[in-house]
């Protein structure tokens, strides 16, 4: 609304004046009809002579009589309503340029502004209006008010309401001051993973109307994942200096050794794909179990750059106005404590953190010896994404092993005699087939083998799974995630609608120890990452535990997060990176394609075959 007012206010004033003069001429009999063709000829001829004579004659008589009569009634009603709008429209953003740009490519990229703000009454107009006045309109603002004690909250909603941009806003009100690291980490979990994040502090602002258009062109025409620019330093109500910034050396990019480089170069404005920011380990933003209150940009951006590797680019343009004058009022500002012991301790801690990278642990595929086609297919699929640390492990063929057949027959007898638990998650039946017992024995044997190799984390697959197309674009699991996980499902089986909806949220993975999953059962043991701690737990209870409790392997997994007595870190990746082949007889009866549709799985997105 107010953007249109800014664009057309002078045009509106001109039109209103024209209408008033036409009405006067018509009532005076000089113009008999505004549509008369003769009037169009007469008016230009007589107006220059009449207007200067009439207006001075009648205005002094009319204006003093009318204005005092109507102003007291109208002004109190109108002024409070229009004053904020006038202030917004007329607000001048310091050093903000109105640049005529042509969007060379469509507005396909969604830009997600991540703004952490504390006591920014003086700066919020500059900050918010610099976004609203962009010539590029595909953006969303994630704004955290970090328990401000001034009018930041009221002014924020005044701006949002005035411009009618409620649908482009996600607003978080902290009940206590949590600082930037905590506030931004929470916002990163909310942003659309395919959008481009723009980190904009609550006291800074964009340098002109062109910034988003230029960034859109840069990201669309190149394969960059992380882009940063130069900035204009604002202090004492003036531009103090320019900082162009510069790129990291190519060898640093190629080896992703940003953390060990001797100079920090990531200048404002910092931008990058949201999925990178979602992979920032929470533990890297904390020291001694406390959120960092300084050096936050180091802790975040080293991680993002390491994940982006060589696809990091510096743009030698001024995209940001950095408000140094506001920064220096805080004790923990770089300008006030750059030599403090606390800052040096945090800098050292951040620099010594293990570089972050995408990590696929060693892969072990459980497969019956005669499944030559399945073995070939799974190896071919993994090789498409350069996953070559793969070992095929011969499964236990239960039906061909007399000892296993006897174990199964004894289980059936004991179940019928009431010696076996008959109720598993509310379902009374024999849950173990001879094939299911074979899977448990195969898993026990494989776990022993992996432990003998001295491997901690491993990725376990069944041989009849299909990998997601463009796997490398969706596998957003870092070495830190792997290290901090005892069990992570990277493919699962559930028709629970609450879970299906929950998976649509924008976080990378979910902690299954969360109360949300208390009444949700997640099945499937066909694709998961596990730790030695988890394997040792299963090996300690042994096969007898599964028999006595009537538990298939995947039901045991469910029990692990529902009855987590040994402190296992159990997680669910947000996406199905692998799906099982169910259109054949196996441990379960043959099922049709509805299995996938009920679980919102699109087969076209996987390397599946129609041979079954």
C-alpha positions in Angstrom: 0.0 0.0 0.0 2.6 2.5 1.1 5.0 1.5 -1.6 2.4 2.6 -4.1 1.9 5.8 -2.2 5.6 6.5 -2.4 5.5 5.9 -6.2 2.4 8.0 -7.0 2.0 10.7 -4.4 3.0 13.6 -6.7 0.8 12.3 -9.5 -2.2 12.1 -7.1 -1.7 15.7 -6.0 -1.6 17.0 -9.6 -4.8 15.1 -10.5 -6.7 16.5 -7.4 -5.8 20.1 -8.3 -7.0 19.7 -11.9 -10.4 18.3 -10.6 -10.9 21.3 -8.3 -10.3 23.9 -11.1 -12.7 22.1 -13.5 -15.4 22.1 -10.9 -15.0 25.8 -10.3 -15.2 26.7 -14.0 -18.2 24.5 -14.5 -20.2 26.1 -11.6 -19.3 29.5 -12.9 -20.9 28.8 -16.2 -17.6 29.3 -18.0 -17.5 25.5 -18.8 -21.0 24.1 -19.5 -19.8 20.5 -19.8 -16.5 18.8 -19.2 -17.1 16.7 -22.3 -17.9 19.7 -24.6 -15.5 19.9 -27.4 -15.9 23.7 -27.5 -14.8 23.9 -23.9 -11.5 22.3 -24.8 -10.9 25.2 -27.2 -12.2 28.0 -24.8 -10.5 26.8 -21.6 -6.9 27.2 -22.8 -7.6 30.6 -24.2 -9.3 32.2 -21.1 -7.8 30.2 -18.1 -4.6 32.2 -18.1 -6.5 35.4 -17.8 -9.2 34.4 -15.4 -7.4 32.1 -12.9 -4.9 34.8 -11.6 -7.8 37.2 -11.1 -10.3 34.9 -9.4 -8.2 32.8 -7.1 -6.7 35.8 -5.2 -10.1 37.3 -4.9 -12.0 34.4 -3.4 -9.3 32.4 -1.5 -8.8 35.0 1.3 -12.5 35.0 1.9 -13.2 31.3 1.8 -10.1 29.8 3.4 -10.3 31.6 6.8 -13.9 30.7 7.1 -13.7 27.0 6.2 -10.3 26.0 7.7 -11.1 26.9 11.4 -14.5 25.2 11.1 -13.4 21.8 9.9 -9.8 21.5 11.1 -10.5 20.9 14.8 -12.9 18.0 13.9 -10.8 16.4 11.1 -7.2 16.8 12.4 -7.4 14.8 15.6 -9.0 11.9 13.7 -6.8 11.8 10.7 -3.3 12.8 12.0 -2.7 9.8 14.3 -3.7 7.5 11.5 -1.6 9.0 8.7 1.4 10.3 10.6 3.2 6.9 10.8 2.5 6.3 7.2 3.9 9.7 6.2 7.0 9.0 8.3 7.5 5.7 6.7 7.1 7.0 3.1 9.3 10.0 3.7 12.0 8.1 5.7 15.4 8.6 4.2 17.7 5.6 4.7 21.3 6.9 5.0 23.5 6.1 2.0 20.8 3.9 0.5 20.8 4.1 -3.3 17.8 4.0 -5.6 19.2 2.1 -8.5 17.4 1.3 -11.7 18.0 -2.4 -12.4 16.7 -4.9 -14.9 16.1 -8.4 -13.5 18.1 -10.4 -16.1 16.6 -13.7 -14.8 13.2 -14.6 -13.2 12.7 -14.1 -9.5 13.1 -17.8 -8.8 15.3 -17.6 -5.7 13.7 -17.0 -2.4 15.9 -14.9 -0.2 15.5 -15.6 3.6 16.6 -12.7 5.8 17.8 -13.8 9.2 17.8 -10.9 11.5 18.7 -11.0 15.2 17.7 -7.7 16.9 18.1 -6.1 20.3 17.0 -2.6 21.2 16.9 -1.2 17.6 14.3 1.5 17.8 16.8 3.9 16.1 17.7 1.5 13.4 14.6 -0.6 12.5 13.3 1.8 9.8 16.6 1.6 8.0 16.9 -2.1 8.5 13.3 -3.1 7.4 12.7 -0.5 4.7 15.9 -1.4 3.0 14.4 -4.8 2.3 10.9 -3.5 1.6 12.2 -1.1 -1.0 14.0 -3.8 -3.0 13.2 -4.0 -6.7 13.3 -7.8 -6.3 10.2 -9.1 -4.3 10.8 -12.8 -3.6 11.9 -12.6 0.0 10.9 -13.5 3.5 12.1 -12.0 6.8 12.9 -14.2 9.9 13.1 -11.6 12.7 14.1 -12.4 16.3 13.4 -9.7 18.8 16.0 -10.7 21.5 14.0 -9.5 24.5 14.4 -5.8 23.6 13.6 -3.2 26.3 12.7 -0.4 23.9 10.0 0.0 21.2 11.5 -2.4 18.7 8.5 -4.7 18.9 5.9 -1.9 18.4 7.8 -0.3 15.5 8.4 -3.7 13.8 4.6 -4.4 13.7 3.9 -0.8 12.7 6.1 -1.3 9.6 4.7 -4.8 8.8 1.1 -3.6 9.1 1.6 -0.4 7.2 3.1 -2.3 4.2 0.8 -5.3 4.5 3.6 -7.8 4.5 2.4 -10.1 7.3 2.6 -13.1 4.9 6.4 -12.4 4.4 7.3 -12.4 8.0 8.2 -15.0 10.7 8.6 -13.2 14.0 10.1 -14.7 17.2 9.9 -12.9 20.5 12.5 -14.1 23.0 11.4 -14.0 26.6 15.0 -13.6 27.7 18.1 -12.2 26.0 19.7 -15.2 24.3 22.3 -13.4 22.1 22.9 -13.9 18.4 24.3 -17.5 18.3 21.2 -19.0 19.9 18.7 -16.7 18.1 20.2 -17.3 14.6 20.6 -21.0 15.1 16.9 -21.3 15.9 16.0 -19.3 12.8 18.2 -21.4 10.5 16.0 -24.4 11.4 12.9 -22.5 10.2 14.1 -21.2 6.8 13.2 -23.0 3.6 16.2 -25.2 2.9 16.3 -24.3 -0.8 16.3 -20.6 -0.2 19.3 -18.3 0.1 20.0 -17.0 3.6 21.0 -13.4 4.0 22.5 -12.5 7.4 21.5 -9.0 8.3 22.0 -7.7 11.8 19.2 -5.7 13.3 21.2 -2.4 13.2 22.5 -2.8 9.6 20.8 -2.3 6.3 21.1 -3.0 2.6 22.9 -0.5 0.5 20.3 0.0 -2.2 17.3 -1.2 -4.1 19.4 -3.3 -6.4 21.0 -5.8 -3.9 18.6 -8.7 -4.3 18.4 -8.4 -8.0 22.2 -8.6 -8.3 22.4 -11.5 -5.9 19.7 -13.3 -7.9 21.7 -12.9 -11.0 24.9 -14.0 -9.3 23.4 -17.2 -7.9 21.4 -18.1 -11.0 24.3 -17.7 -13.4 26.9 -19.4 -11.3 27.3 -22.5 -9.1 28.2 -20.6 -6.0 26.9 -21.8 -2.7 28.2 -19.0 -0.4 28.6 -15.4 -1.5 29.8 -12.4 0.5 30.4 -8.8 -0.5 31.9 -5.5 0.6 30.3 -2.9 2.9 30.1 0.8 3.8 30.9 1.6 7.4 28.4 4.0 9.0 29.5 5.9 12.1 28.5 9.3 13.7 25.8 9.8 11.1 28.2 9.6 8.2 30.0 7.2 6.0 33.3 6.5 7.7 35.0 4.3 5.1 34.4 1.6 2.5 35.5 -2.0 2.9 35.6 -3.8 -0.4 36.9 -7.1 1.0 38.6 -9.9 -0.9 38.4 -13.5 -1.9 40.2 -16.4 -0.2 43.1 -18.0 -2.1 42.2 -20.8 -4.5 44.3 -23.4 -2.6 42.4 -22.5 0.5 39.1 -22.9 -1.3 40.0 -26.2 -2.9 41.1 -27.7 0.4 38.3 -26.0 2.4 41.0 -24.9 4.8 39.3 -21.6 5.7 39.5 -22.3 9.5 43.3 -22.5 9.4 43.8 -19.5 7.1 45.7 -16.7 8.8 43.2 -13.9 7.9 39.4 -13.7 8.4 37.9 -12.4 5.1 34.2 -13.1 5.3 33.0 -9.5 5.1 29.4 -8.2 5.2 27.0 -9.0 3.4 27.1 -12.8 4.0 24.7 -15.0 2.0 24.4 -18.7 1.2 22.1 -21.6 0.6 20.0 -22.4 3.6 20.8 -26.1 3.7 24.4 -25.1 4.5 23.3 -23.1 7.5 21.1 -25.9 8.7 24.2 -28.2 8.9 26.0 -25.9 11.3 26.6 -28.1 14.4 24.8 -26.7 17.5 27.9 -27.7 19.5 30.1 -25.4 17.4 28.0 -22.4 18.6 28.5 -23.3 22.2 31.5 -23.4 24.6 31.3 -24.9 28.0 27.6 -25.6 27.4 26.9 -21.9 26.9 25.9 -20.1 23.7 28.6 -18.0 22.3 28.1 -14.2 23.0 30.8 -13.1 20.5 32.7 -14.4 17.5 29.4 -15.8 16.3 30.2 -15.0 12.7 33.4 -17.1 12.9 31.6 -20.0 14.4 28.9 -20.0 11.8 30.7 -19.1 8.6 33.7 -21.3 8.9 31.2 -24.2 8.9 29.3 -22.9 5.9 32.4 -22.3 3.9 33.9 -25.7 4.7 30.7 -27.3 3.5 30.6 -25.1 0.3 34.3 -26.0 -0.4 35.5 -24.2 -3.5 32.0 -22.8 -4.3 32.6 -19.7 -2.2 32.8 -16.3 -3.9 33.6 -12.7 -2.9 31.7 -10.0 -4.8 33.7 -6.6 -4.8 30.5 -4.5 -4.4 29.0 -2.6 -1.5 25.8 -4.6 -0.6 25.6 -3.6 3.0 25.7 -0.5 5.3 27.5 -1.7 8.5 26.4 0.4 11.5 29.6 0.6 13.4 28.3 3.4 15.6 25.7 1.1 17.0 28.0 -1.9 17.4 30.4 -0.1 19.7 27.8 0.6 22.4 28.0 -3.0 23.5 30.7 -4.4 25.7 31.1 -7.6 23.8 31.6 -5.8 20.5 34.8 -6.5 18.6 35.8 -2.8 18.9 35.6 -2.9 22.7 37.1 -6.4 23.5 39.2 -7.4 20.6 42.1 -8.1 23.0 40.1 -9.5 25.9 40.9 -12.9 27.4 37.3 -14.2 26.7 37.4 -13.3 23.0 40.8 -14.9 22.6 39.6 -18.1 24.3 36.5 -18.2 22.0 38.6 -17.5 18.9 41.0 -20.3 19.8 38.1 -22.7 20.5 36.4 -21.9 17.1 39.7 -22.2 15.2 40.4 -25.6 16.8 37.0 -27.1 16.0 37.2 -30.0 13.5 36.4 -28.8 10.0 32.9 -29.7 9.0 32.3 -31.8 5.9 29.7 -34.1 4.4 30.4 -37.7 5.6 29.1 -41.0 4.4 30.4 -43.7 6.9 31.7 -47.1 5.6 28.8 -48.9 4.0 27.9 -52.5 4.8 25.2 -54.2 2.7 23.5 -57.3 4.2 22.7 -59.7 1.3 22.0 -63.4 0.8 24.7 -65.1 -1.1 22.5 -65.9 -4.1 21.1 -62.3 -4.5 23.6 -61.5 -7.3 21.3 -59.1 -9.1 20.4 -57.1 -6.0 24.1 -56.9 -5.0 25.0 -55.6 -8.5 22.2 -53.0 -8.4 23.0 -51.5 -5.0 26.7 -51.2 -5.8 25.9 -49.5 -9.1 23.6 -47.1 -7.4 26.1 -46.1 -4.8 28.9 -45.7 -7.3 26.8 -43.1 -9.1 27.6 -40.8 -6.2 31.3 -41.9 -5.7 30.4 -44.0 -2.7 32.9 -46.8 -3.0 33.7 -47.7 0.6 31.1 -50.5 0.3 31.3 -54.1 1.5 28.7 -56.8 0.9 28.2 -59.0 3.9 26.7 -62.5 3.5 23.4 -62.8 5.3 22.4 -65.8 7.4 20.1 -67.9 5.3 17.8 -69.1 8.1 15.7 -71.6 6.1 18.8 -73.5 5.2 20.3 -73.7 8.7 18.8 -76.6 10.8 19.8 -74.9 14.0 17.9 -71.7 13.1 14.9 -73.8 12.0 14.9 -75.4 15.4 15.1 -72.0 17.2 12.1 -70.8 15.2 10.1 -74.0 15.9 10.8 -73.7 19.6 9.7 -70.0 19.5 6.4 -71.1 17.9 5.8 -73.8 20.6 6.7 -71.4 23.4 4.4 -68.7 22.0 1.4 -71.1 21.8 2.1 -72.2 25.4 2.0 -68.5 26.5 5.7 -68.4 27.4 6.4 -65.6 24.9 5.2 -62.0 25.1 2.3 -61.8 22.7 1.6 -58.1 22.7 4.0 -55.8 20.9 2.9 -52.1 20.6 -0.8 -53.2 21.0 -0.7 -55.9 18.4 -1.2 -59.4 19.6 0.4 -62.0 17.2 3.6 -63.9 16.4 5.8 -61.1 15.1 8.8 -63.3 14.2 9.0 -65.3 11.1 11.9 -67.6 10.3 13.1 -64.9 7.9 12.9 -62.2 10.7 15.0 -64.4 12.9 17.5 -64.7 10.1 17.7 -60.9 9.8 18.5 -60.6 13.6 21.2 -63.3 13.4 22.7 -61.6 10.3 22.7 -58.3 12.1 24.4 -59.8 15.2 27.1 -61.4 13.0 27.6 -58.2 11.0 27.9 -56.0 14.2 30.6 -58.4 15.5 32.4 -58.1 12.2 32.3 -54.3 12.1 33.6 -54.1 15.7 36.5 -56.4 14.9 37.4 -54.0 12.1 37.7 -51.2 14.6 35.0 -49.1 12.9 32.9 -46.9 15.1 30.1 -45.4 12.8 28.8 -47.5 9.9 25.9 -47.2 7.4 23.9 -50.4 7.2 21.8 -51.2 4.1 19.7 -54.1 3.0 20.5 -55.1 -0.6 17.0 -54.4 -2.1 16.9 -50.7 -1.5 16.8 -47.8 -3.9 18.8 -44.7 -3.5 17.3 -41.2 -4.0 18.3 -39.5 -7.3 20.7 -36.6 -6.8 21.7 -38.3 -3.5 24.6 -35.9 -3.1 22.3 -32.9 -3.1 20.0 -34.4 -0.4 22.5 -36.1 1.9 23.0 -33.3 4.4 24.7 -35.3 7.1 28.1 -34.0 8.4 31.0 -35.7 10.2 29.8 -34.0 13.4 26.2 -35.3 13.0 27.7 -38.8 12.4 30.0 -38.5 15.5 27.1 -37.3 17.7 24.7 -40.1 16.6 24.2 -43.6 17.9 21.3 -44.5 15.6 20.0 -42.4 12.7 17.3 -43.6 10.3 18.0 -42.4 6.8 15.0 -44.2 5.5 12.0 -45.4 7.5 8.5 -47.0 7.4 5.6 -45.1 8.9 2.1 -44.1 7.8 1.5 -42.0 10.9 0.1 -38.7 9.5 1.4 -36.6 12.3 4.9 -37.8 11.5 4.4 -37.3 7.7 3.3 -33.7 8.4 6.1 -33.2 10.9 8.7 -34.3 8.3 7.6 -31.3 6.2 9.2 -29.0 8.7 12.5 -27.5 7.6 14.9 -29.0 10.1 17.5 -31.6 8.8 16.9 -34.2 11.4 14.7 -34.9 14.5 15.7 -36.1 17.9 13.6 -39.2 18.6 14.1 -38.7 22.3 11.7 -35.7 21.9 8.3 -36.0 23.5 6.7 -35.6 20.1 7.7 -39.1 19.2 6.5 -40.7 22.4 3.4 -42.3 20.7 4.9 -42.6 17.2 6.3 -45.9 16.0 9.0 -45.7 13.3 9.7 -49.0 11.5 12.3 -50.2 9.0 15.9 -51.5 9.5 16.9 -51.2 5.9 19.0 -48.0 6.0 20.5 -46.5 9.1 23.7 -45.2 10.6 24.8 -46.8 13.9 27.6 -46.4 16.4 29.7 -48.9 18.2 27.8 -48.0 21.4 24.5 -49.0 19.8 26.0 -52.2 18.3 27.4 -53.2 21.7 24.0 -52.7 23.3 22.4 -55.1 20.8 25.2 -57.6 21.1 24.9 -57.5 24.9 21.2 -58.6 24.9 21.6 -61.2 22.2 19.2 -63.3 20.2 17.3 -64.6 23.2 16.1 -61.1 24.1 14.4 -60.8 20.6 12.8 -64.3 21.0 11.5 -63.8 24.5 10.0 -60.4 23.7 8.6 -61.4 20.3 10.6 -58.5 18.7 11.6 -58.1 15.1 14.8 -56.0 14.6 12.9 -52.8 13.7 10.7 -53.1 16.7 13.8 -53.3 18.9 14.9 -50.0 17.3 11.6 -48.5 18.4 12.1 -49.7 21.9 15.5 -48.1 21.9 14.1 -44.6 21.6 11.0 -45.3 23.7 12.9 -46.9 26.5 16.2 -45.2 26.2 17.9 -46.3 29.4 21.5 -46.0 28.3 21.4 -42.5 26.8 21.6 -43.3 23.1 21.4 -40.4 20.7 18.7 -41.6 18.2 17.7 -39.4 15.3 15.5 -39.4 12.2 16.7 -37.8 9.0 14.0 -35.6 7.5 14.0 -37.4 4.1 13.8 -40.9 2.7 17.3 -41.2 1.3 16.7 -45.0 0.7 13.4 -46.8 0.2 12.8 -50.6 0.3 11.6 -52.9 -2.5 8.3 -54.2 -1.3 6.9 -55.5 -4.6 8.2 -59.0 -4.0 7.9 -61.8 -1.4 10.4 -61.6 1.3 10.3 -61.3 5.1 7.1 -59.5 4.5 4.4 -60.5 2.1 4.4 -58.9 -1.4 2.9 -55.4 -1.5 1.9 -53.1 -4.3 2.8 -49.5 -5.2 0.2 -48.1 -2.7 2.9 -48.8 0.0 4.8 -45.8 -1.4 1.9 -43.5 -2.0 0.6 -43.9 1.6 4.0 -42.8 2.8 4.2 -39.9 0.4 7.1 -41.5 -1.5 7.4 -40.6 -5.1 9.1 -43.5 -6.9 10.2 -41.3 -9.8 12.7 -39.7 -7.4 14.5 -42.9 -6.8 16.7 -45.2 -8.9 14.1 -48.0 -8.8 13.3 -50.6 -11.4 10.1 -52.1 -12.6 11.4 -55.6 -12.7 9.5 -56.8 -9.6 
